[in-house]
Amino acid sequence: MTKEKKSKKSKLATRKVKLSTDDPQPAPEKPDTTRQKRKKRTRSQDPEEKSMDGYEGEEELSPEAKRTMERKLKKERKKEEKKMLREAGVEVKVETPQKPSACQLALEYLTTWSKNRKEWRFQKTRQKWLLQHMYDCDQISDTHFTMLLGYLAGLQGNARQLTIQKTEALMKESDSTDDPPDISVDKMERMKQVLQLLF
């Protein structure tokens, strides 16, 4: 060992000695027996007993401990049900709720903006999606596009400048090439409307 380690150990040892000789020792704390009792109880019981006697000794447990115990019991019951279903030959299918697509969320955002401004609140991700897909007739219908034009009139800052730049770039790209890329007449019309509105 190095000298530093020895000196640290000796300092710690002297501190322990000083504490033990000078200060009266506090009474040792009682170990937390509720947790041990709970573990013993859950391990010793079989599933039928757990469902009936799971709440035995509630007065001993804190509300948080009760919640955790309830969760554990519920989880164990579900596992047992799945196991019984598997043994019976029934397939267990987990149903996940369908989340709305980004398109649906963005269009809801736009409709809320146009019809109910008191409940509307700005969401950057929805705005970004709308700006990226505003020329796509499949994603944004004509009725939603008219709402979007109203929304774009109030567009400010960097988003406005980027929208102008991207639209101008798309217009130049479609004009410069001999074979126009996959730009439909509707898309060109939408780009013209956006540029007229923003300038």
N, C-alpha and C positions, 0 to 999 in steps of 0.2 A: 504494500500500500504506500501511497505517497504521503508526504507530510501534511498536505492540505486535507486529505480525507481523514487522517488520524485526528487532526486538530478539530475538524467539524464533528467527528464522533465524540471526542472528549468534551466539547462544548455542549453537545446535546445531552450527554450523560450527566454533566454537572448541573444542567438546567433541571433535568428530571429529579436529581437528588435534592436540589434546592426546593423544588415544588413539593416533593414528598415529605421533606423534613419540616419546612416552615409552615406551609398552609395546611389547615385541617382538610382532610379529604371529604368531598361531598359524597352523599349517600349514592350508591350505584342506582342508576335508573332501571326501572322494570322493563324487561324486553317487551316488544310489541307482540303480544300473544294473539291478537285478533287475526293477524295474517296467518299465523301457524295453524290456528284452529280452523280457519276457513279452508286452508289447503287440505288439512286432514279430513275435514268434513266432505269436501268435493271428491277426494280420492276414495274415501271409504264407501260412499253411496253409489248405488247403481242408478241408471237413468230414471226408473220409475220414482225412486225416492227423491231424486233431485227435483223433479217437477212438483212433487207434493211438499217436500220439506226444504226447498231451496231457500226459504226465507226464515228458517229457524235461527233464532239468535239475532234478529234484526236490531235489537236495541244495542248490541255490542258494536255493530258496524257503522261507520260514518256514511253519509249519503253518497259520497264518491265511491266508497268501497262497495256499497249496495249496487250502484250502477254498473261497476265493472263486473261484479258477480253475475248480475242479470244478463249482461252481454255474453259472458262466458257460457252461461247455461243455455242461452238461446243458440249460440254457435254450436254447442255440443248437440243440442236437439236437432238442429238442421243437418249436421253430419250424420247422425243416426238415421234420420228420415231418408237421406240420400242413399245411405248404405242399404237400408231395407228395400228401397225402390230398385237399386241395382241388383240385389239378390233376387227380387221378384221378376227381373227381366225388363223393367220399364226404363226407358231412356229418359234421363233428366236433361231437359233443355233449358238453358238460361236465356231468359228473355231480356234483351237490352232495349230500353226505350229509344226510339229513333229521335236523334237530335235534328233540329232544323238546319238546313243547309245554309251556307254563307249567303247564297242568293236570296233565300227566303228572309233571313235576318236583315239583310241590307234593304230589301224592298219594304219590310215592315218599318224599318227606321225611317225610310223616305216618306211612307204614308203617314206615319206619326208626325213627322216634321210638317207635312202639308195640312193635315187635318186637325191635329191637336198639339199645338206648340207648347201648351202649359206642361204637358207630360213628357215632351220631347227633351232629350239631353244629348249633347254632342258625343259621338263615339268615333274616334279616329279610324278604327279598323273598318267600320261600316262605310265611312266616307271614302276611304282608300279603295274599297271594293267597288263602290259605285263609280269612282273616277276611272278605274282600270277597265270596267266593263260597260261604260256608258254607250259605246258605239255598237255593241253586240245586240242585235234585234232579238235574238233567241233568249238572251238573259233578261233584258229589260224591254218590256212592251212599250208601245207608243204612249199609252196613258201614263205609265211610270216615267217615260222620258220627258213628258211635258212637266211633270212634277219636278224632275231632276233639273230641268232648265231653270225653274224658279229657285231651286236650291243653289244652283251654280251662280245665280245673280248675286247671292250674298256671300259667295266664296271669297276668302281674303288671304293675304299673305303669300307664303311660299306655295301653297296648294294651287292658288290661282295662277301664279307664274308657271309652275310646272305643267299645269293643264294646257295653258296656251302654247308652251314650247312643244309638248308632245303632239298636240293637234296640228300645229304648223308642220312638224316633222313628218307626220303621216300624210298631210296634204302634199308636201313637196315630193315625198316618196311615190305617191300615186301619180303625180304629174310628170315626174322625171323619167320614169321607165316607160318603154314602148309597150310592154305587156303589163298592164296594171295588175298588181298583186290581187289577192282575193279580197278586194274591196267592192262591196255591193253599192248600188245606187243609194240605198237607204243609209248606208254607213257614211257615204260622202255627204249626203244631205244633213245628217246629224252633225258631222264635223263642221260644216258651214254654219249651222245654227249656233253651235257652241262658240265658234270664233266671233260671230257677229255679236253674241251676247256678252262675251268677256272683253271685247275691245271697246 
